[in-house]
């Protein structure tokens, strides 16, 4: 019986097609199209591979959203790679935090957006509000209580009805060093 099961397993492996990675398939298709002289097809397949890579990278962005603080709950928003016109492209992820009293904190991360990099400039940042250093990163706090700052190539935006202290406490829970290397 063991021999039969082992033979069946080996046979099933031989009959099962190897599932290739979709990104690898798109890159191979781009290369094949290029080698065949189909520049438009190569460009289309390469762009598709780049989009798949951006989606894969975007999925890793949500790991930097902090866990809920004691007494708070967290609900995750959508994570996506996109070509948002407002921010010049990039990828986003977000989470909402709520305490027992109904106060909320919204955190959005926008990565790899060329227009978001304006927040890295201290002069530009100070135009958005008072600059405050949180875990060795500069953030601008607007008069309305919104907090934003650049961490590497990621724009961190924090808003909501909670107090400034609660918003800062959520930021302090983030792995800003890891986010800077994202």
Residue frames as a rotation matrix with the C-alpha (Angstrom) as fourth column:
UNK 1
0.568 0.823 0.000 0.00
0.823 -0.568 0.000 0.00
0.000 0.000 -1.000 0.00
UNK 2
0.398 -0.510 -0.763 2.83
0.167 -0.777 0.607 2.40
-0.902 -0.369 -0.224 0.86
UNK 3
-0.652 -0.695 0.302 4.49
0.383 0.042 0.923 1.68
-0.654 0.718 0.239 -2.47
UNK 4
-0.140 0.702 0.698 1.21
0.979 -0.006 0.202 2.34
0.146 0.712 -0.687 -4.29
UNK 5
0.783 0.459 -0.419 0.68
0.553 -0.823 0.131 5.67
-0.284 -0.334 -0.898 -2.49
UNK 6
0.012 -0.868 -0.496 4.28
0.084 -0.494 0.866 6.70
-0.996 -0.052 0.067 -3.14
UNK 7
-0.688 -0.232 0.687 3.91
0.652 0.216 0.726 5.82
-0.317 0.948 0.003 -6.83
UNK 8
0.294 0.891 0.345 0.65
0.945 -0.325 0.034 7.74
0.143 0.316 -0.938 -7.02
UNK 9
0.660 -0.118 -0.741 2.30
0.289 -0.871 0.396 10.79
-0.693 -0.476 -0.541 -5.40
UNK 10
-0.435 -0.896 -0.090 5.28
0.161 -0.176 0.971 10.68
-0.886 0.407 0.221 -7.81
UNK 11
-0.500 0.333 0.800 2.92
0.866 0.205 0.456 10.28
-0.012 0.921 -0.391 -10.78
UNK 12
0.611 0.783 -0.121 0.81
0.785 -0.618 -0.035 13.23
-0.102 -0.074 -0.992 -9.61
UNK 13
0.269 -0.611 -0.745 3.93
0.088 -0.755 0.650 15.40
-0.959 -0.240 -0.150 -9.41
UNK 14
-0.727 -0.583 0.363 4.92
0.363 0.122 0.924 14.44
-0.583 0.803 0.123 -12.95
UNK 15
-0.283 0.716 0.639 1.43
0.937 0.063 0.344 15.22
0.207 0.696 -0.688 -14.28
UNK 16
0.591 0.503 -0.630 1.00
0.670 -0.741 0.037 18.52
-0.448 -0.445 -0.775 -12.43
UNK 17
0.389 -0.473 0.791 2.15
0.611 -0.510 -0.605 21.47
0.689 0.719 0.091 -14.52
UNK 18
-0.435 -0.612 -0.660 4.61
0.894 -0.381 -0.236 23.76
-0.107 -0.692 0.713 -12.81
UNK 19
0.694 0.715 0.081 2.80
0.718 -0.696 0.001 26.97
0.058 0.058 -0.997 -11.93
UNK 20
-0.376 -0.856 0.354 4.96
0.819 -0.486 -0.304 29.88
0.432 0.176 0.884 -12.91
UNK 21
-0.325 0.147 -0.934 4.88
0.609 -0.723 -0.326 33.22
-0.723 -0.675 0.146 -11.16
UNK 22
0.623 0.687 0.375 2.70
0.738 -0.356 -0.573 35.74
-0.260 0.634 -0.728 -13.03
UNK 23
0.705 -0.448 -0.549 5.41
-0.356 -0.894 0.272 38.40
-0.613 0.004 -0.790 -12.79
UNK 24
-0.373 -0.868 0.328 7.98
-0.140 0.403 0.905 36.04
-0.917 0.292 -0.272 -14.29
UNK 25
-0.031 0.455 0.890 5.52
0.848 0.483 -0.217 35.16
-0.528 0.748 -0.401 -17.07
UNK 26
0.903 0.411 -0.123 5.00
0.307 -0.820 -0.483 38.84
-0.299 0.399 -0.867 -17.93
UNK 27
0.342 -0.861 -0.376 8.75
-0.559 -0.508 0.655 39.52
-0.755 -0.014 -0.655 -17.93
UNK 28
-0.471 -0.482 0.739 9.41
0.247 0.732 0.635 36.49
-0.847 0.481 -0.226 -20.12
UNK 29
0.361 0.694 0.623 6.63
0.853 0.024 -0.521 37.58
-0.377 0.720 -0.583 -22.50
UNK 30
0.860 -0.103 -0.500 8.16
-0.168 -0.982 -0.085 41.07
-0.482 0.157 -0.862 -22.66
UNK 31
-0.138 -0.990 -0.009 11.57
-0.465 0.057 0.884 39.64
-0.875 0.126 -0.468 -23.48
UNK 32
-0.343 0.080 0.936 10.14
0.628 0.761 0.165 37.27
-0.699 0.644 -0.311 -26.09
UNK 33
0.733 0.657 0.177 8.22
0.594 -0.491 -0.637 40.12
-0.331 0.572 -0.750 -27.72
UNK 34
0.591 -0.600 -0.539 11.34
-0.477 -0.799 0.366 42.29
-0.650 0.041 -0.759 -27.71
UNK 35
-0.415 -0.812 0.409 13.44
-0.161 0.509 0.846 39.54
-0.895 0.285 -0.342 -29.27
UNK 36
-0.128 0.471 0.873 10.75
0.863 0.487 -0.136 39.08
-0.489 0.736 -0.469 -31.94
UNK 37
-0.870 -0.294 0.396 10.90
0.462 -0.769 0.442 42.79
0.175 0.568 0.804 -32.74
UNK 38
0.131 0.976 0.176 7.46
0.625 -0.219 0.749 43.53
0.769 0.012 -0.639 -31.24
UNK 39
-0.818 -0.548 0.176 8.41
0.252 -0.615 -0.747 46.67
0.517 -0.567 0.641 -29.32
UNK 40
-0.287 0.794 0.535 4.80
-0.729 -0.544 0.416 47.65
0.622 -0.271 0.735 -28.52
UNK 41
0.621 0.516 -0.590 4.08
-0.093 0.796 0.598 44.16
0.778 -0.316 0.542 -27.17
UNK 42
-0.186 -0.789 -0.585 7.30
0.705 0.308 -0.640 44.17
0.685 -0.531 0.499 -25.15
UNK 43
-0.824 -0.092 0.559 6.39
-0.197 -0.879 -0.434 47.54
0.531 -0.468 0.706 -23.68
UNK 44
0.150 0.972 0.180 2.87
-0.695 -0.026 0.718 46.36
0.703 -0.233 0.672 -22.82
UNK 45
0.583 0.033 -0.812 4.12
0.321 0.909 0.267 43.19
0.747 -0.416 0.519 -21.12
UNK 46
-0.520 -0.830 -0.200 6.87
0.592 -0.182 -0.785 45.08
0.615 -0.527 0.586 -19.26
UNK 47
-0.587 0.390 0.710 4.31
-0.545 -0.838 0.010 47.64
0.599 -0.381 0.705 -18.04
UNK 48
0.541 0.801 -0.255 2.08
-0.390 0.508 0.768 44.80
0.745 -0.316 0.587 -16.83
UNK 49
0.192 -0.571 -0.798 5.01
0.695 0.653 -0.300 43.23
0.693 -0.497 0.522 -14.96
UNK 50
-0.797 -0.492 0.350 5.80
0.160 -0.731 -0.664 46.63
0.583 -0.473 0.661 -13.39
UNK 51
-0.096 0.851 0.517 2.17
-0.731 -0.412 0.544 46.96
0.675 -0.326 0.662 -12.27
UNK 52
0.671 0.314 -0.672 2.23
0.097 0.861 0.499 43.49
0.735 -0.400 0.547 -10.70
UNK 53
-0.285 -0.859 -0.424 5.49
0.713 0.106 -0.693 44.34
0.641 -0.500 0.582 -8.90
UNK 54
-0.712 0.084 0.697 3.96
-0.337 -0.912 -0.234 47.57
0.616 -0.402 0.677 -7.58
UNK 55
0.403 0.913 0.054 0.94
-0.568 0.204 0.797 45.63
0.717 -0.353 0.601 -6.28
UNK 56
0.442 -0.324 -0.836 3.24
0.557 0.830 -0.027 43.16
0.703 -0.454 0.547 -4.56
UNK 57
-0.686 -0.726 0.054 5.21
0.455 -0.485 -0.746 45.99
0.568 -0.487 0.663 -2.96
UNK 58
-0.360 0.638 0.681 1.99
-0.583 -0.724 0.369 47.77
0.728 -0.264 0.633 -1.94
UNK 59
0.586 0.588 -0.557 0.86
0.012 0.681 0.732 44.67
0.810 -0.435 0.392 -0.07
UNK 60
-0.057 -0.705 -0.707 3.95
0.859 0.326 -0.395 45.03
0.509 -0.630 0.587 2.15
UNK 61
-0.567 -0.162 0.808 3.12
-0.027 -0.976 -0.215 48.64
0.823 -0.144 0.549 2.99
UNK 62
0.408 0.864 0.296 0.28
-0.343 -0.156 0.926 47.80
0.846 -0.479 0.233 5.37
UNK 63
0.316 -0.352 -0.881 2.68
0.754 0.657 0.008 46.08
0.576 -0.667 0.473 7.79
UNK 64
-0.723 -0.682 0.112 3.76
0.504 -0.632 -0.589 49.57
0.472 -0.369 0.801 8.87
UNK 65
0.018 0.789 0.614 0.31
-0.372 -0.564 0.737 50.60
0.928 -0.242 0.284 10.11
UNK 66
-0.788 -0.429 0.442 0.40
-0.545 0.150 -0.825 50.38
0.288 -0.891 -0.352 13.90
UNK 67
-0.537 0.612 -0.581 -1.63
0.662 0.732 0.161 47.95
0.524 -0.298 -0.798 15.94
UNK 68
0.393 0.755 0.526 -4.49
0.094 -0.602 0.793 49.46
0.915 -0.262 -0.308 17.91
UNK 69
-0.654 -0.544 0.526 -3.53
-0.415 -0.324 -0.850 51.04
0.633 -0.774 -0.014 21.20
UNK 70
-0.811 0.400 -0.426 -5.12
0.583 0.607 -0.540 49.67
0.042 -0.687 -0.726 24.41
UNK 71
-0.302 0.808 -0.506 -8.79
0.302 -0.423 -0.854 50.67
-0.904 -0.411 -0.117 24.40
UNK 72
-0.130 0.195 -0.972 -8.81
-0.825 -0.566 -0.004 51.21
-0.551 0.801 0.234 20.64
UNK 73
0.335 0.198 0.921 -9.87
0.337 0.888 -0.313 49.00
-0.880 0.416 0.231 17.73
UNK 74
-0.522 -0.570 -0.634 -8.36
-0.467 -0.431 0.772 48.96
-0.714 0.699 -0.042 14.25
UNK 75
0.566 0.567 0.598 -10.02
0.290 0.542 -0.789 48.35
-0.771 0.620 0.142 10.91
UNK 76
-0.525 -0.844 0.112 -7.88
0.318 -0.073 0.945 48.06
-0.789 0.532 0.307 7.82
UNK 77
0.399 0.577 -0.713 -8.69
-0.483 -0.528 -0.698 49.97
-0.779 0.623 0.068 4.68
UNK 78
0.964 0.003 0.264 -7.78
0.222 0.536 -0.815 49.18
-0.144 0.844 0.516 1.12
UNK 79
0.043 -0.984 -0.172 -4.18
-0.104 -0.176 0.979 48.76
-0.994 -0.024 -0.110 0.00
UNK 80
0.759 0.274 0.591 -3.47
0.520 0.292 -0.803 49.47
-0.392 0.916 0.079 -3.63
UNK 81
-0.548 -0.828 -0.121 -0.92
0.435 -0.406 0.804 50.52
-0.715 0.388 0.582 -6.18
UNK 82
0.493 0.806 0.327 -2.35
0.766 -0.223 -0.603 53.14
-0.413 0.548 -0.728 -8.47
UNK 83
-0.591 -0.580 0.561 -1.71
0.777 -0.598 0.200 56.06
0.219 0.554 0.803 -10.71
UNK 84
0.320 0.764 -0.561 -3.64
0.874 -0.467 -0.137 58.61
-0.366 -0.447 -0.816 -8.68
UNK 85
0.240 -0.183 0.953 -3.64
0.683 -0.666 -0.300 61.89
0.690 0.723 -0.035 -10.52
UNK 86
0.926 0.211 0.314 -3.78
-0.036 -0.776 0.629 63.95
0.376 -0.594 -0.711 -7.34
UNK 87
0.705 -0.680 0.201 -0.50
-0.315 -0.046 0.948 62.58
-0.636 -0.732 -0.246 -5.97
UNK 88
0.223 -0.656 -0.721 1.27
-0.975 -0.146 -0.169 61.61
0.006 0.740 -0.672 -9.20
UNK 89
0.333 -0.036 -0.942 0.94
-0.307 0.941 -0.144 57.85
0.891 0.337 0.302 -8.69
UNK 90
-0.580 -0.613 0.536 2.26
-0.738 0.118 -0.664 55.56
0.344 -0.781 -0.521 -6.03
UNK 91
-0.314 0.474 -0.823 0.67
0.333 0.867 0.372 53.16
0.889 -0.157 -0.429 -3.59
UNK 92
-0.332 0.291 0.897 -1.55
-0.774 -0.627 -0.083 53.65
0.539 -0.722 0.433 -0.57
UNK 93
-0.329 0.398 -0.857 -2.78
0.572 0.805 0.154 51.81
0.751 -0.440 -0.492 2.46
UNK 94
-0.431 0.243 0.869 -4.85
-0.576 -0.815 -0.058 53.01
0.695 -0.526 0.491 5.38
UNK 95
-0.489 0.336 -0.805 -6.34
0.692 0.711 -0.124 52.05
0.530 -0.618 -0.581 8.71
UNK 96
0.035 0.588 0.808 -8.98
-0.382 -0.739 0.555 53.52
0.923 -0.328 0.199 11.01
UNK 97
-0.735 -0.287 -0.614 -8.73
0.473 0.432 -0.768 53.42
0.486 -0.855 -0.182 14.79
UNK 98
0.066 0.824 0.563 -11.63
-0.282 -0.525 0.803 54.02
0.957 -0.212 0.198 17.18
UNK 99
-0.939 -0.339 0.058 -11.79
-0.135 0.208 -0.969 54.20
0.316 -0.918 -0.241 20.96
UNK 100
-0.604 0.730 -0.320 -14.71
0.797 0.546 -0.259 53.37
-0.015 -0.411 -0.911 23.29
UNK 101
-0.263 0.486 -0.834 -15.87
0.290 -0.784 -0.548 57.01
-0.920 -0.386 0.065 23.28
UNK 102
0.652 0.566 0.505 -16.14
0.603 0.017 -0.797 57.09
-0.459 0.825 -0.330 19.48
UNK 103
0.495 -0.574 -0.653 -13.04
-0.575 -0.779 0.249 59.21
-0.652 0.252 -0.716 18.82
UNK 104
0.856 -0.162 0.491 -11.15
0.422 0.768 -0.482 58.14
-0.299 0.620 0.726 15.75
UNK 105
0.029 -0.894 -0.448 -7.71
-0.475 -0.407 0.780 58.29
-0.879 0.190 -0.436 14.17
UNK 106
0.960 0.194 0.202 -7.22
0.098 0.443 -0.891 57.73
-0.262 0.875 0.407 10.45
UNK 107
0.028 -0.990 -0.141 -3.74
-0.325 -0.142 0.935 56.84
-0.945 0.020 -0.325 9.18
UNK 108
0.973 0.192 0.132 -2.93
0.071 0.295 -0.953 56.79
-0.222 0.936 0.273 5.49
UNK 109
-0.017 -1.000 0.013 0.44
0.046 0.012 0.999 55.89
-0.999 0.018 0.046 3.98
UNK 110
0.967 0.225 -0.119 1.27
-0.087 -0.148 -0.985 57.06
-0.239 0.963 -0.123 0.46
UNK 111
0.197 -0.952 0.235 4.48
0.152 0.266 0.952 55.58
-0.969 -0.152 0.197 -0.94
UNK 112
-0.526 -0.619 0.583 6.54
0.631 0.175 0.755 56.32
-0.569 0.766 0.299 -4.03
UNK 113
0.601 0.720 0.346 4.57
0.790 -0.472 -0.390 59.37
-0.117 0.508 -0.853 -5.07
UNK 114
-0.324 -0.825 0.462 6.68
0.862 -0.459 -0.216 62.08
0.390 0.328 0.860 -6.69
UNK 115
-0.002 0.381 0.924 4.36
0.022 -0.924 0.381 64.89
1.000 0.021 -0.007 -5.57
UNK 116
0.886 0.361 -0.290 4.27
0.260 0.130 0.957 63.71
0.383 -0.923 0.021 -1.94
UNK 117
0.103 -0.949 -0.298 8.01
0.957 0.176 -0.229 64.35
0.270 -0.262 0.927 -1.66
UNK 118
-0.010 -0.081 0.997 7.31
0.082 -0.993 -0.080 68.06
0.997 0.081 0.017 -1.18
UNK 119
0.902 0.385 0.196 6.74
-0.171 -0.100 0.980 67.22
0.397 -0.918 -0.025 2.48
UNK 120
0.495 -0.803 -0.331 10.42
0.862 0.501 0.074 66.27
0.106 -0.322 0.941 2.78
UNK 121
-0.320 -0.560 0.764 11.35
0.465 -0.796 -0.388 69.93
0.825 0.231 0.515 2.35
UNK 122
-0.481 0.107 -0.870 11.32
0.867 -0.091 -0.491 71.59
-0.131 -0.990 -0.049 5.81
UNK 123
-0.941 0.137 -0.308 10.31
-0.149 -0.989 0.017 74.97
-0.302 0.062 0.951 4.39
UNK 124
-0.545 0.781 -0.304 7.34
-0.393 0.082 0.916 73.47
0.740 0.619 0.263 2.57
UNK 125
-0.342 0.400 -0.851 6.41
0.677 0.733 0.073 71.37
0.652 -0.551 -0.521 5.59
UNK 126
-0.776 0.000 -0.631 6.28
0.539 -0.520 -0.663 74.40
-0.327 -0.854 0.404 7.87
UNK 127
-0.850 0.522 -0.074 3.71
-0.477 -0.701 0.531 75.96
0.225 0.486 0.844 5.51
UNK 128
-0.228 0.789 -0.570 1.30
0.015 0.588 0.809 73.15
0.974 0.175 -0.146 6.46
UNK 129
0.836 0.548 0.044 1.56
-0.013 -0.061 0.998 73.75
0.549 -0.834 -0.044 10.20
UNK 130
0.511 -0.628 0.587 3.74
-0.850 -0.266 0.455 73.60
-0.130 -0.732 -0.669 13.27
UNK 131
0.231 -0.523 -0.820 6.67
-0.381 0.727 -0.571 71.22
0.896 0.444 -0.031 12.81
UNK 132
0.481 -0.065 0.874 7.12
-0.846 0.225 0.483 68.64
-0.228 -0.972 0.053 15.54
UNK 133
-0.392 -0.713 -0.581 9.66
-0.752 0.612 -0.245 65.84
0.531 0.341 -0.776 15.76
UNK 134
0.594 0.569 0.569 8.22
-0.762 0.624 0.172 62.38
-0.257 -0.536 0.804 16.52
UNK 135
0.666 -0.419 0.618 10.67
0.235 0.903 0.359 59.49
-0.708 -0.094 0.700 16.85
UNK 136
-0.294 -0.930 -0.222 13.33
0.193 -0.285 0.939 61.53
-0.936 0.233 0.263 15.02
UNK 137
-0.537 0.214 0.816 11.03
0.837 0.015 0.547 62.35
0.104 0.977 -0.187 12.07
UNK 138
-0.919 0.207 -0.336 9.62
-0.133 -0.964 -0.230 65.80
-0.372 -0.167 0.913 11.31
UNK 139
-0.370 0.885 0.282 5.84
0.926 0.325 0.195 66.04
0.081 0.333 -0.939 11.08
UNK 140
-0.902 0.209 0.379 3.68
-0.163 -0.975 0.152 69.08
0.401 0.075 0.913 10.36
UNK 141
-0.514 0.778 -0.361 0.64
0.824 0.330 -0.461 69.55
-0.240 -0.535 -0.810 12.59
UNK 142
-0.559 0.380 0.737 -2.02
0.357 -0.692 0.627 71.75
0.749 0.614 0.251 11.02
UNK 143
-0.818 0.319 0.478 -4.27
-0.560 -0.633 -0.536 74.06
0.132 -0.706 0.696 13.07
UNK 144
0.216 0.952 -0.217 -7.09
-0.872 0.288 0.395 71.57
0.438 0.104 0.893 12.34
UNK 145
0.293 -0.168 0.941 -5.09
-0.743 0.579 0.335 68.79
-0.601 -0.798 0.045 14.01
UNK 146
0.998 -0.031 -0.060 -4.01
-0.018 0.738 -0.675 66.89
0.065 0.674 0.736 10.90
UNK 147
0.324 -0.934 0.150 -0.47
-0.452 -0.014 0.892 65.49
-0.831 -0.357 -0.427 11.06
UNK 148
0.990 -0.056 0.129 1.69
0.139 0.522 -0.842 64.68
-0.020 0.851 0.524 8.05
UNK 149
0.340 -0.935 -0.098 5.30
-0.704 -0.323 0.632 63.97
-0.623 -0.146 -0.768 7.36
UNK 150
0.608 -0.255 -0.752 7.66
-0.589 0.490 -0.642 62.17
0.532 0.834 0.148 5.01
UNK 151
0.405 -0.512 0.758 9.31
-0.502 0.568 0.652 58.99
-0.764 -0.644 -0.027 6.24
UNK 152
-0.510 -0.605 0.612 11.75
0.337 0.514 0.789 57.99
-0.792 0.608 -0.059 3.51
UNK 153
-0.974 0.216 -0.061 9.62
-0.135 -0.348 0.928 57.99
0.180 0.912 0.368 0.37
UNK 154
-0.373 0.875 -0.307 6.36
0.795 0.472 0.381 57.46
0.479 -0.101 -0.872 2.29
UNK 155
-0.619 0.316 0.719 3.96
-0.412 -0.910 0.045 60.26
0.669 -0.269 0.693 3.18
UNK 156
-0.643 0.429 -0.634 2.28
0.741 0.557 -0.375 59.57
0.192 -0.711 -0.676 6.53
UNK 157
-0.584 0.557 0.590 -1.04
-0.359 -0.830 0.427 61.39
0.728 0.037 0.685 6.99
UNK 158
-0.697 0.355 -0.623 -2.94
0.700 0.525 -0.484 61.23
0.155 -0.773 -0.615 10.28
UNK 159
-0.658 0.583 0.476 -6.35
-0.447 -0.811 0.377 62.78
0.606 0.035 0.795 10.83
UNK 160
-0.281 0.674 -0.683 -9.54
0.609 0.675 0.416 62.18
0.742 -0.300 -0.600 12.80
UNK 161
0.485 0.642 0.594 -11.53
-0.086 -0.641 0.763 63.45
0.870 -0.421 -0.256 15.75
UNK 162
0.608 -0.313 -0.730 -9.12
0.774 0.438 0.458 62.20
0.176 -0.843 0.508 18.43
UNK 163
0.879 -0.329 -0.345 -6.79
-0.087 -0.822 0.563 64.52
-0.468 -0.465 -0.751 20.29
UNK 164
0.572 -0.770 -0.283 -3.36
-0.677 -0.247 -0.693 65.47
0.464 0.588 -0.663 18.99
UNK 165
-0.191 -0.654 0.732 -1.84
-0.939 0.338 0.056 63.38
-0.285 -0.677 -0.679 21.79
UNK 166
0.373 0.403 0.836 -3.78
-0.184 0.915 -0.359 60.28
-0.909 -0.020 0.416 20.66
UNK 167
0.987 -0.036 -0.157 -2.69
-0.155 0.071 -0.985 60.80
0.047 0.997 0.065 17.05
UNK 168
0.214 -0.975 0.053 0.93
-0.888 -0.217 -0.406 61.19
0.408 0.040 -0.912 18.09
UNK 169
-0.049 -0.182 0.982 0.67
-0.725 0.683 0.090 58.07
-0.687 -0.708 -0.165 20.29
UNK 170
0.814 0.367 0.450 -0.38
0.037 0.741 -0.670 56.11
-0.580 0.562 0.590 17.20
UNK 171
0.784 -0.593 -0.187 2.53
-0.399 -0.249 -0.883 57.50
0.476 0.766 -0.432 15.18
UNK 172
0.037 -0.818 0.575 4.94
-0.999 -0.028 0.025 56.61
-0.004 -0.575 -0.818 17.99
UNK 173
0.326 0.161 0.932 3.83
-0.354 0.934 -0.038 52.95
-0.877 -0.318 0.361 17.66
UNK 174
0.981 0.090 -0.169 4.89
-0.187 0.252 -0.950 52.84
-0.043 0.964 0.264 14.01
UNK 175
0.309 -0.911 0.273 8.17
0.651 0.412 0.638 51.32
-0.694 -0.019 0.720 12.83
UNK 176
0.875 0.071 -0.478 9.34
-0.198 -0.850 -0.488 54.57
-0.441 0.522 -0.730 11.23
UNK 177
-0.139 -0.987 -0.084 12.87
-0.663 0.029 0.748 53.26
-0.736 0.159 -0.658 10.67
UNK 178
-0.491 0.048 0.870 11.50
0.418 0.889 0.187 50.26
-0.765 0.455 -0.456 8.76
UNK 179
0.599 0.790 0.134 9.08
0.555 -0.288 -0.781 52.49
-0.578 0.542 -0.610 6.88
UNK 180
0.503 -0.494 -0.709 11.94
-0.555 -0.814 0.174 54.77
-0.663 0.306 -0.683 5.82
UNK 181
-0.596 -0.791 0.139 13.65
-0.451 0.473 0.757 51.76
-0.664 0.388 -0.639 4.22
UNK 182
0.171 0.780 0.603 10.47
0.175 0.578 -0.797 50.62
-0.970 0.242 -0.038 2.42
